Amino acid sequence: MPSHRFFKAGQFLVCIDQSLPHAVRHLGVRYGRNKLGSIGISKTVARAAIKAVARGKLGLLRSGQIVELPAFGEIGVQVHGGSKLFDLGRREVIKIFNPGTNEPDAAQEIAAARQVSKVPVAPRFVDADPGMAWYREEYICGTHATDEEFRRGKAILEFYPAVEKCLLDLVGTEAVREVETEPYFRELAAKAHCGRWLNAGLSEDHVKGVFAYIDGLRRWLTSQAQSAHLQLVPVHGDFSLVNAIATTDGLRFIDWEGISTGCVYDDIFNFLFVERYYERATGSFMNDMSAFLDRYGQAVRERFPEMADATEVDITFARRQYYLERLKLLVSREVSPNLFKVVRQSIEMFREFDREAGDDAVQGDP
């Protein structure tokens, strides 16, 4: 399979094997139509990409700035586990896995991408390479839902109809999974590898504090569980307006690589907590959160009567189950000081929510 050369500038990748007129057409003239801002690429970066293509044609790029990938895209961005290349002409995104990715892991993500394509507001799955090296899906054009222009004057509750529809459709893509409570929480805590972080040159006390908090969550959840079994449903894993695109047909949601199973309320909690994390939430946040949870629980029971037990779980228990599932996902990613900062700030936010709800603290100091 032919490879293509990409100029690497920070997290962005620009294909220098395309023609200069092609780069100007898609990255310059059609910038607004392609809505590159929806993937975090500014006009300044787009202009730099055009210059990079020109320099590449003149042979002025240093070899350390060049990477080769087995697929084409005018511009791309590095993501966890690989890179996403945006073919603006075909309106497709090609996900390329990093070299050395285990084939079962790639196959699992490809299967998840196929599954997610059943959700109307998710990207449409196009194709996958037989060797599991990459897969292609629809490129959703629009305005990033965190843009100030889009958000101006909007309260959290205004997003509820789009959130409910997306998550109900996601739950309906797969049968409810039932697991044993104690082994499930033990497995989540075990997958958060303390050793990987201790070897990363970070503060030993801070690392041990984070993992003490994770183990404290495990012990609290195990002791407070009302049943020997839990019902789990498909969850996005990073569901928020950070991963929402406002289109002419309404909100659509992207970045489903972290899809897994979890508490029925996980994605709702994440949607609300991320808004709080980035200080975009306004008004009575705890009331908004309660309204979201109540309405979503009722909607799930109406559409999926077999999930009544899962939706009627104690809300403190469900919230802390989300804490553990979210932290496991974060600390399982590639080690970096910035990610560890996010982990510690997330724990501080979780503790703040516990205080606002009047709940006792979980042992363990990050």
C-alpha positions as semicolon CSV with decimal commas, in nm:
position;residue;x (nm);y (nm);z (nm)
1;M;0,000;0,000;0,000
2;P;0,154;0,340;-0,093
3;S;0,245;0,575;0,191
4;H;0,214;0,953;0,201
5;R;0,448;1,207;0,357
6;F;0,314;1,445;0,619
7;F;0,468;1,760;0,763
8;K;0,439;1,748;1,143
9;A;0,374;2,074;1,328
10;G;0,273;2,016;1,690
11;Q;-0,032;1,789;1,694
12;F;-0,123;1,872;1,333
13;L;-0,019;1,682;1,019
14;V;-0,022;1,822;0,665
15;C;0,015;1,600;0,358
16;I;0,290;1,744;0,137
17;D;0,233;1,492;-0,143
18;Q;-0,078;1,677;-0,260
19;S;-0,049;1,943;-0,527
20;L;-0,015;2,305;-0,420
21;P;-0,335;2,410;-0,608
22;H;-0,520;2,127;-0,428
23;A;-0,393;2,251;-0,090
24;V;-0,492;2,610;-0,167
25;R;-0,837;2,501;-0,285
26;H;-0,924;2,287;0,019
27;L;-0,731;2,460;0,297
28;G;-0,769;2,817;0,175
29;V;-1,051;2,895;-0,063
30;R;-1,289;2,637;0,087
31;Y;-1,184;2,682;0,451
32;G;-1,527;2,808;0,557
33;R;-1,710;2,534;0,370
34;N;-1,486;2,264;0,518
35;K;-1,537;2,409;0,868
36;L;-1,182;2,322;0,978
37;G;-1,250;2,510;1,301
38;S;-1,472;2,217;1,401
39;I;-1,160;2,004;1,448
40;G;-0,960;2,276;1,619
41;I;-0,768;2,390;1,310
42;S;-0,758;2,768;1,283
43;K;-0,716;2,978;0,970
44;T;-0,359;3,050;1,082
45;V;-0,284;2,677;1,092
46;A;-0,451;2,628;0,753
47;R;-0,230;2,898;0,601
48;A;0,077;2,739;0,760
49;A;-0,032;2,407;0,608
50;I;-0,037;2,560;0,261
51;K;0,312;2,700;0,318
52;A;0,427;2,357;0,441
53;V;0,307;2,198;0,117
54;A;0,494;2,465;-0,084
55;R;0,812;2,412;0,119
56;G;0,777;2,037;0,076
57;K;0,766;2,080;-0,301
58;L;1,086;2,283;-0,280
59;G;1,256;2,028;-0,057
60;L;1,297;2,267;0,235
61;L;1,148;2,048;0,509
62;R;1,384;1,881;0,755
63;S;1,354;1,503;0,781
64;G;1,264;1,526;1,151
65;Q;0,945;1,707;1,054
66;I;0,828;1,432;0,820
67;V;0,618;1,127;0,909
68;E;0,483;0,863;0,670
69;L;0,133;0,722;0,697
70;P;-0,037;0,456;0,482
71;A;-0,329;0,676;0,377
72;F;-0,402;1,019;0,237
73;G;-0,563;1,325;0,392
74;E;-0,514;1,694;0,324
75;I;-0,466;1,771;0,693
76;G;-0,471;1,567;1,010
77;V;-0,441;1,567;1,387
78;Q;-0,272;1,323;1,621
79;V;-0,514;1,146;1,852
80;H;-0,480;0,877;2,118
81;G;-0,370;0,554;1,958
82;G;-0,289;0,709;1,621
83;S;-0,379;0,993;1,385
84;K;-0,691;1,120;1,210
85;L;-0,649;1,241;0,852
86;F;-0,919;1,460;0,702
87;D;-0,991;1,407;0,333
88;L;-1,178;1,730;0,272
89;G;-1,263;1,647;-0,090
90;R;-1,438;1,321;-0,004
91;R;-1,566;1,449;0,333
92;E;-1,410;1,151;0,510
93;V;-1,187;1,095;0,813
94;I;-0,923;0,819;0,803
95;K;-0,813;0,687;1,143
96;I;-0,456;0,549;1,126
97;F;-0,338;0,335;1,416
98;N;0,011;0,386;1,555
99;P;0,272;0,130;1,442
100;G;0,279;-0,163;1,680
101;T;-0,087;-0,134;1,781
102;N;-0,216;-0,478;1,878
103;E;-0,447;-0,611;1,609
104;P;-0,718;-0,707;1,864
105;D;-0,719;-0,347;1,994
106;A;-0,751;-0,209;1,641
107;A;-1,022;-0,461;1,558
108;Q;-1,214;-0,364;1,872
109;E;-1,208;0,006;1,780
110;I;-1,313;-0,070;1,423
111;A;-1,602;-0,281;1,550
112;A;-1,702;0,004;1,783
113;A;-1,693;0,252;1,492
114;R;-1,929;0,024;1,297
115;Q;-2,158;-0,004;1,599
116;V;-2,161;0,371;1,659
117;S;-2,258;0,439;1,297
118;K;-2,604;0,308;1,392
119;V;-2,649;0,624;1,599
120;P;-2,793;0,889;1,362
121;V;-2,592;1,177;1,514
122;A;-2,259;0,988;1,500
123;P;-2,025;0,967;1,196
124;R;-2,125;0,719;0,925
125;F;-1,880;0,427;0,895
126;V;-1,733;0,394;0,545
127;D;-1,473;0,117;0,528
128;A;-1,182;-0,052;0,705
129;D;-0,849;-0,188;0,587
130;P;-0,839;-0,571;0,595
131;G;-0,511;-0,556;0,788
132;M;-0,677;-0,341;1,055
133;A;-0,427;-0,060;0,986
134;W;-0,696;0,206;0,942
135;Y;-1,065;0,275;0,896
136;R;-1,267;0,554;0,733
137;E;-1,574;0,738;0,851
138;E;-1,775;1,045;0,759
139;Y;-1,628;1,391;0,823
140;I;-1,896;1,598;0,997
141;C;-1,887;1,964;0,891
142;G;-2,016;2,235;1,119
143;T;-1,934;2,472;1,403
144;H;-1,770;2,339;1,717
145;A;-2,031;2,349;1,993
146;T;-1,790;2,512;2,237
147;D;-1,744;2,816;2,012
148;E;-1,850;3,133;2,189
149;E;-2,075;3,235;1,899
150;F;-2,267;2,908;1,923
151;R;-2,284;2,901;2,302
152;R;-2,383;3,263;2,356
153;G;-2,700;3,280;2,562
154;K;-2,751;2,904;2,578
155;A;-2,805;2,730;2,914
156;I;-2,717;2,367;2,977
157;L;-3,079;2,253;2,972
158;E;-3,119;2,373;2,614
159;F;-2,889;2,093;2,500
160;Y;-3,094;1,823;2,670
161;P;-3,308;1,705;2,372
162;A;-2,999;1,643;2,153
163;V;-2,815;1,474;2,441
164;E;-3,109;1,247;2,526
165;K;-3,165;1,139;2,166
166;C;-2,798;1,058;2,109
167;L;-2,756;0,857;2,428
168;L;-3,083;0,664;2,395
169;D;-2,985;0,566;2,040
170;L;-2,642;0,459;2,168
171;V;-2,791;0,244;2,445
172;G;-3,010;0,076;2,183
173;T;-2,712;-0,042;1,975
174;E;-2,623;-0,325;2,213
175;A;-2,787;-0,554;2,468
176;V;-2,752;-0,460;2,834
177;R;-2,445;-0,623;2,989
178;E;-2,465;-0,765;3,342
179;V;-2,150;-0,805;3,552
180;E;-2,063;-0,905;3,909
181;T;-2,022;-0,592;4,118
182;E;-1,706;-0,656;4,322
183;P;-1,493;-0,811;4,040
184;Y;-1,598;-0,529;3,806
185;F;-1,478;-0,252;4,038
186;R;-1,163;-0,448;4,119
187;E;-1,089;-0,480;3,746
188;L;-1,139;-0,106;3,688
189;A;-0,894;-0,017;3,966
190;A;-0,643;-0,278;3,846
191;K;-0,642;-0,134;3,492
192;A;-0,525;0,200;3,633
193;H;-0,153;0,111;3,635
194;C;0,028;0,305;3,907
195;G;0,369;0,177;3,795
196;R;0,345;0,341;3,451
197;W;0,303;0,680;3,616
198;L;0,568;0,627;3,886
199;N;0,821;0,565;3,609
200;A;0,731;0,889;3,428
201;G;0,934;1,125;3,644
202;L;0,629;1,275;3,818
203;S;0,598;1,349;4,189
204;E;0,581;1,014;4,367
205;D;0,356;1,155;4,639
206;H;0,113;1,297;4,381
207;V;0,104;0,973;4,182
208;K;0,045;0,760;4,491
209;G;-0,221;1,005;4,608
210;V;-0,414;0,970;4,280
211;F;-0,408;0,593;4,291
212;A;-0,501;0,593;4,661
213;Y;-0,809;0,792;4,563
214;I;-0,890;0,544;4,285
215;D;-0,859;0,253;4,528
216;G;-1,069;0,447;4,779
217;L;-1,344;0,472;4,519
218;R;-1,323;0,099;4,456
219;R;-1,355;0,017;4,827
220;W;-1,643;0,262;4,879
221;L;-1,838;0,134;4,577
222;T;-1,787;-0,228;4,679
223;S;-1,907;-0,160;5,035
224;Q;-2,210;0,047;4,927
225;A;-2,335;-0,172;4,642
226;Q;-2,700;-0,273;4,686
227;S;-2,675;-0,567;4,448
228;A;-2,425;-0,839;4,358
229;H;-2,468;-0,745;3,992
230;L;-2,454;-0,427;3,784
231;Q;-2,621;-0,345;3,453
232;L;-2,387;-0,176;3,205
233;V;-2,473;-0,005;2,877
234;P;-2,268;0,137;2,585
235;V;-2,115;0,474;2,676
236;H;-1,925;0,728;2,464
237;G;-1,651;0,765;2,726
238;D;-1,586;1,137;2,664
239;F;-1,934;1,271;2,593
240;S;-1,943;1,652;2,607
241;L;-1,981;1,966;2,399
242;V;-1,606;1,940;2,337
243;N;-1,700;1,652;2,104
244;A;-2,015;1,807;1,956
245;I;-2,052;1,975;1,616
246;A;-2,340;2,213;1,545
247;T;-2,466;2,142;1,192
248;T;-2,764;2,261;0,992
249;D;-2,939;1,941;1,103
250;G;-2,864;1,993;1,473
251;L;-2,592;1,867;1,709
252;R;-2,382;1,569;1,602
253;F;-2,119;1,396;1,815
254;I;-1,765;1,282;1,725
255;D;-1,456;1,111;1,877
256;W;-1,601;0,775;1,976
257;E;-1,265;0,598;2,020
258;G;-1,321;0,564;2,394
259;I;-1,655;0,383;2,359
260;S;-1,700;0,114;2,623
261;T;-1,964;0,004;2,872
262;G;-2,053;0,171;3,199
263;C;-2,326;0,309;3,421
264;V;-2,633;0,432;3,235
265;Y;-2,568;0,782;3,375
266;D;-2,193;0,799;3,287
267;D;-2,226;1,010;2,973
268;I;-2,475;1,246;3,139
269;F;-2,236;1,301;3,429
270;N;-1,946;1,359;3,191
271;F;-2,146;1,606;2,981
272;L;-2,227;1,812;3,290
273;F;-1,891;1,783;3,464
274;V;-1,692;1,885;3,156
275;E;-1,905;2,197;3,130
276;R;-1,818;2,271;3,491
277;Y;-1,451;2,180;3,438
278;Y;-1,414;2,436;3,158
279;E;-1,623;2,689;3,353
280;R;-1,887;2,715;3,082
281;A;-2,171;2,613;3,313
282;T;-2,396;2,895;3,429
283;G;-2,700;2,921;3,651
284;S;-2,793;2,666;3,918
285;F;-2,564;2,386;3,816
286;M;-2,672;2,127;4,076
287;N;-3,038;2,185;3,980
288;D;-2,950;2,149;3,612
289;M;-2,767;1,825;3,688
290;S;-3,061;1,685;3,884
291;A;-3,301;1,779;3,604
292;F;-3,081;1,605;3,344
293;L;-3,053;1,289;3,550
294;D;-3,424;1,270;3,635
295;R;-3,537;1,325;3,278
296;Y;-3,283;1,087;3,131
297;G;-3,365;0,812;3,381
298;Q;-3,733;0,844;3,296
299;A;-3,659;0,838;2,921
300;V;-3,446;0,521;2,957
301;R;-3,718;0,343;3,157
302;E;-3,980;0,431;2,897
303;R;-3,773;0,305;2,604
304;F;-3,593;0,017;2,781
305;P;-3,818;-0,122;3,058
306;E;-3,567;-0,399;3,128
307;M;-3,327;-0,133;3,259
308;A;-3,545;-0,009;3,544
309;D;-3,301;-0,136;3,808
310;A;-3,005;0,039;3,643
311;T;-3,181;0,378;3,634
312;E;-3,306;0,365;3,992
313;V;-2,961;0,325;4,147
314;D;-2,865;0,564;4,429
315;I;-2,739;0,880;4,260
316;T;-2,429;0,913;4,483
317;F;-2,336;0,556;4,394
318;A;-2,387;0,624;4,021
319;R;-2,185;0,944;4,039
320;R;-1,890;0,771;4,206
321;Q;-1,909;0,481;3,964
322;Y;-1,864;0,745;3,693
323;Y;-1,563;0,886;3,883
324;L;-1,393;0,546;3,882
325;E;-1,477;0,465;3,520
326;R;-1,363;0,809;3,404
327;L;-1,034;0,796;3,596
328;K;-0,960;0,447;3,467
329;L;-1,002;0,573;3,112
330;L;-0,776;0,874;3,172
331;V;-0,486;0,701;3,347
332;S;-0,490;0,415;3,094
333;R;-0,385;0,659;2,818
334;E;-0,033;0,750;2,716
335;V;0,158;0,897;3,010
336;S;0,218;1,275;3,000
337;P;0,252;1,553;3,260
338;N;-0,041;1,740;3,102
339;L;-0,271;1,437;3,126
340;F;-0,169;1,384;3,488
341;K;-0,263;1,747;3,557
342;V;-0,607;1,677;3,407
343;V;-0,640;1,368;3,629
344;R;-0,559;1,564;3,946
345;Q;-0,789;1,853;3,851
346;S;-1,067;1,601;3,779
347;I;-1,029;1,453;4,127
348;E;-1,046;1,801;4,279
349;M;-1,367;1,860;4,085
350;F;-1,512;1,525;4,197
351;R;-1,443;1,616;4,558
352;E;-1,610;1,953;4,503
353;F;-1,924;1,784;4,373
354;D;-1,929;1,549;4,671
355;R;-1,910;1,849;4,906
356;E;-2,190;2,031;4,721
357;A;-2,406;1,719;4,745
358;G;-2,327;1,681;5,117
359;D;-2,160;1,342;5,070
360;D;-1,875;1,214;5,285
361;A;-1,528;1,229;5,132
362;V;-1,370;0,926;4,970
363;Q;-1,039;0,837;5,133
364;G;-0,722;0,908;4,935
365;D;-0,550;1,242;4,876
366;P;-0,443;1,340;4,521
